[in-house]
Amino acid sequence: MQAHLRLHDDTETCMTQDICPCGSQHPYSHCCKPFHSGSANAPTAAALLRSRYSAFVKQLADYLIQTHHPGRRQPDDAAALEQSFRDTTWLELVVMDTKAGGPHDSAGTVEFVASYCAQGKQGFLHERSRFVREDGRWFYVDGEMLPLPTPGRNDPCWCGSGRKFKKCHG
C-alpha cells in the first residue's frame, strides 16, 4: 500500500473538533472518544493504534499510559508525554499495513506513517508497532522505527504537492 502524505501549512487541520484525528473520517464521538473515555475498549490492534494517535493529538497522557503495556511503562512516562505535547503537533496518520491484531488474536503489528511539526519543521515517523491482547484489552508494546517509504520516480510525491516524486522530493 502506498501512502500519500500531505504537507500542511498550519495546524488547524488537526484541530477540527467534529472529525476524529485518527484519519477515519468518522466523528470523534463515534470513533476514538469512546476508547478515550473508557466506555469501550479498542477491538483491534489497528483501532488501538488509531486511538493512541488521536490521544497524542488531543494530549491525553493518561490514556497513552493506560494503553501502554504494563510491563513497558516507566515512572517518567507522564512527564515525557507532557514534554512531547509541548514540542510536537501531530498532523496526519496513514496506516500502511496490519498483520493479525484482530478481535480474536492475541498479538498483532500495525505499520504506519505519522506526520508532525516540531520546532517549526515537518517530520515523519514511520513505525511498525507491536500490540498484545491480554484479558480482552489491546496494549501497545513497542515499535520498530523504519525508514520513510520512498515512492517510485513517477509516483505522486508523498508531500501532496501533486507533482511526480522525481520532480519534487526525488
C-alpha positions in Angstrom: 0.0 0.0 0.0 1.4 3.4 -0.9 1.0 6.3 1.5 0.1 9.7 0.3 1.2 12.2 3.0 0.4 15.9 2.7 2.5 18.8 3.9 0.3 21.1 6.0 0.6 24.9 6.0 -0.9 25.2 9.5 -2.1 23.1 12.4 -5.8 23.9 12.1 -6.2 20.6 10.1 -5.7 18.7 13.4 -7.9 21.0 15.5 -11.2 20.1 13.8 -13.5 19.1 16.7 -16.0 17.0 14.7 -13.8 14.6 12.7 -11.6 12.2 14.6 -7.9 13.0 14.3 -7.1 9.3 13.5 -8.0 9.8 9.9 -11.1 7.6 9.8 -13.3 10.5 8.6 -15.8 9.5 11.3 -17.0 11.9 14.0 -14.7 11.8 17.0 -17.7 11.0 19.3 -18.3 7.7 17.4 -14.7 6.8 16.7 -11.9 7.2 19.3 -13.7 9.1 22.0 -15.4 6.0 23.5 -11.9 4.5 23.9 -10.5 7.7 25.4 -13.4 8.0 27.9 -13.2 4.4 29.0 -16.7 3.5 27.8 -15.2 1.0 25.3 -12.0 -0.9 24.6 -10.4 -0.9 21.1 -11.5 -4.1 19.4 -8.3 -4.5 17.3 -4.7 -3.5 17.3 -5.3 -1.1 14.4 -8.1 0.6 16.4 -5.8 0.9 19.4 -3.1 2.5 17.2 -5.6 5.0 15.8 -6.9 5.8 19.2 -3.4 6.3 20.6 -2.6 8.6 17.7 -5.7 10.6 18.5 -4.7 10.7 22.1 -1.3 12.2 21.1 -3.2 14.9 19.1 -5.6 15.6 22.0 -2.8 15.4 24.6 -4.4 12.6 26.6 -1.4 11.3 28.6 -3.4 9.1 31.0 -4.9 7.2 28.0 -1.5 6.7 26.4 -0.1 5.4 29.7 -3.1 3.1 30.3 -2.8 1.6 26.8 1.0 1.1 27.0 1.7 -2.5 28.1 2.1 -2.5 31.9 5.4 -4.3 31.6 6.8 -1.5 29.5 5.7 1.6 31.5 8.3 3.8 33.0 8.0 6.1 36.1 8.6 9.2 34.0 6.1 8.4 31.2 3.7 11.2 32.2 6.5 13.8 32.3 7.9 12.7 28.9 4.5 12.8 27.3 3.8 16.3 28.7 7.1 17.5 27.2 6.3 15.9 23.8 2.8 17.6 23.9 4.6 21.0 24.2 7.1 20.3 21.5 5.1 18.4 18.8 1.9 19.0 16.8 0.7 15.8 15.1 -0.7 16.4 11.6 -1.7 13.2 9.9 -1.8 9.4 10.3 -1.6 6.9 7.5 -1.9 3.2 8.3 0.3 1.3 5.9 -0.2 -2.4 6.9 -1.7 -4.6 9.6 -0.7 -8.2 10.4 -3.1 -10.1 12.7 -4.3 -7.9 15.6 -8.0 -8.8 15.0 -10.7 -9.2 17.7 -9.7 -12.8 18.4 -5.9 -12.6 18.0 -3.5 -12.3 20.9 -0.9 -10.2 19.1 -0.6 -8.0 16.0 1.5 -5.4 14.3 0.5 -2.2 12.6 2.8 -0.2 10.3 2.1 3.5 10.0 3.5 6.8 9.0 2.6 9.9 11.0 3.5 13.4 10.1 4.2 16.0 12.7 5.5 19.5 13.2 8.3 20.1 15.7 10.4 23.3 16.1 8.8 24.7 13.0 9.7 21.8 10.7 7.6 19.0 9.4 8.8 15.5 10.1 7.6 11.9 9.6 7.5 8.9 11.9 7.4 5.5 10.2 7.0 2.7 12.7 5.9 -0.9 12.9 4.2 -1.2 16.2 3.7 -4.4 18.2 0.5 -5.0 20.2 -0.7 -7.7 22.5 -4.2 -8.5 23.8 -4.5 -9.5 27.4 -7.7 -10.1 29.3 -9.7 -8.7 26.3 -7.7 -5.4 26.1 -5.2 -4.4 23.5 -1.9 -2.9 24.6 0.9 -1.1 22.7 4.2 -3.0 23.4 6.9 -1.3 21.4 7.7 -0.2 17.9 10.4 -0.6 15.3 11.5 2.6 13.6 11.5 2.2 9.8 12.9 4.5 7.0 10.3 6.6 5.3 8.8 4.7 2.3 10.1 6.2 -1.0 7.7 6.3 -3.9 8.7 5.3 -7.4 10.1 8.1 -9.6 6.8 8.5 -11.5 4.5 8.1 -8.4 2.9 11.2 -6.9 5.1 12.8 -4.3 4.4 11.8 -0.7 4.2 15.5 0.3 0.9 16.0 -1.5 2.2 18.6 -4.0 0.5 16.9 -6.9 3.9 16.6 -8.7 5.7 13.4 -9.5 8.2 12.3 -6.8 11.2 12.7 -9.2 10.3 16.4 -9.8 9.6 17.2 -6.2 11.5 15.3 -3.4 13.2 12.7 -5.6 
